[in-house]
Amino acid sequence: MFDHTIAAIATGEIDAAISIVRLSGDDAVSVVNRIFSTDLTDAEGYTIHHGMILDHSQPVDDVLVTVFRAPASYTGEDIVEINCHGGVFVTRKVLRLCLGNGAKMARRGEFTERAFLNGKMDLSQAEAVNDLIHAHDQLNADSAIHSVKGSIRKLLDPLTESLIQIIAQIEVNIDYPEYDDVEELTNQIILPQAREWTRQLEEIIDQAEKATYIRAGINTVILGKPNVGKSSLLNALLEEEKAIVTDVAGTTRDIVEGSVRVGNVTLNLVDTAGIHETDDVIEGMGIERSLNALKKAQLVIVVLDSSNIDEEDEKLMAMTEGYPRIIVYNKSDLHQIEGTLSVSARTREIDELRKAIEEKFADELRIAGSDTLNNERQIGLAREAYNAMQDAVASMEAGHEIDLVTIDLQKAYDALKAITGEATREGLLDEIFSRFCLGK
């Protein structure tokens, strides 16, 4: 499929004990043979060879070279990995020798692109490789490794299978109406199947949306009137002095941000200016920004001073009603109200708040740890499939001819298969006609 062999440094360009220069392509072995003291021509796959990298007979590095033979390799092509000593200078020199002896510099992601194009993985698995590399916590790492192992295909296969069955039955009815052993289809037969298919996909989309936002981190706004301890609470959660804390009301005049892990939940925290009536122009601008941040919040932590609940607090409670929120009564070291979630941000006694956050997102955490769609591209295509099937359902409910419905059904199929990078009209036809023996 590809007419050139690619090479790149597969490890970070930093001083380390070991670094890897990777090559992939038909000429991977022959390129390395030109700079390696050991002949790899007859080397079998999954073997390691010791020798010296040479530059015009001059030794460059003492290395181990691993050979993977097509098609049993990551890319489906011959792969050679040169395990160098990890100095940046030496590693770059080995790469330059590879490039000077017939290899071309790989583009970003080209090894995984070749794996996809050579059928070693589907598109969702390729995306998951990148997700695994960039995972910032255990939840994202677990999700990515599930997808690398093909969880998305397994999730969608039952829907794809049932959709192909519906389309295939309709095609047979249209093209071969004379066969007595083919059940004559009507909207009454197909419609319940289409509705159930739509319900199942809607559930997958709903779970995916819940999972993606908790994997990305919950946009969390800390809200309260001035001097209730919002900044102290932010600092306690972050375990660092990110926000300025003083006894002077209105110290925070702009939003202060930071991310923190609370158990298995990542919070993208925003500490806001105190919400209250003010004539101060600058403070007013800070409050306006706070209100804008509130509109985007996925969690609101409302902070109240347990020793001083007043009318402004009541207004704040009314303002945040309808938002997903946790109400925190701060300054429990001075005064504690029985039956409330009480903390002391000053002394950093906030374990009850951490527990409440994990409990609030327990369902989302459970969903995020299961097999779901992983990103906006996948969810968008699932929605496209859902909308196409909704159109098909509407056509059947309106009494349209069954053969007209196949246009929307094929759109749903194409969108669903595009999630894994397999959508083609030819592919659909192959699936249909591999299931029916019509040459009677």
Secondary structure, 3 states (H helix, E strand, C coil): CCCCCEEEECCCCCCCCEEEEEEECCCHHHHHHCCECCCCCCCCCCEEEEEEEEECCEEEEEEEEEEECCCCCCCCCCEEEEEEECCHHHHHHHHHHHHHCCCEECCCCHHHHHHHHCCCCCHHHHHHHHHHHCCCCHHHHHHHHHHHCCHHHHHHHHHHHHHHHHHHHHHHHHHCCCCCCCCCCCHHHHHHHHHHHHHHHHHHHHHHHHHHHHHHCEEEEEECCCCCCHHHHHHHHHCCCCCCCCCCCCCCCCCEEEEEEECCEEEEEEECCCCCCCCCHHHHHHHHHHHHHHHCCCEEEEEEECCCCCHHHHHHHHHHCCCCEEEEEECCCCCCCCCCCECECCCCECHHHHHHHHHHCHHHHHHHCCCCCCCHHHHHHHHHHHHHHHHHHHHHHCCCCHHHHHHHHHHHHHHHHHCCCCCCHHHHHHHHHCCCCCCC
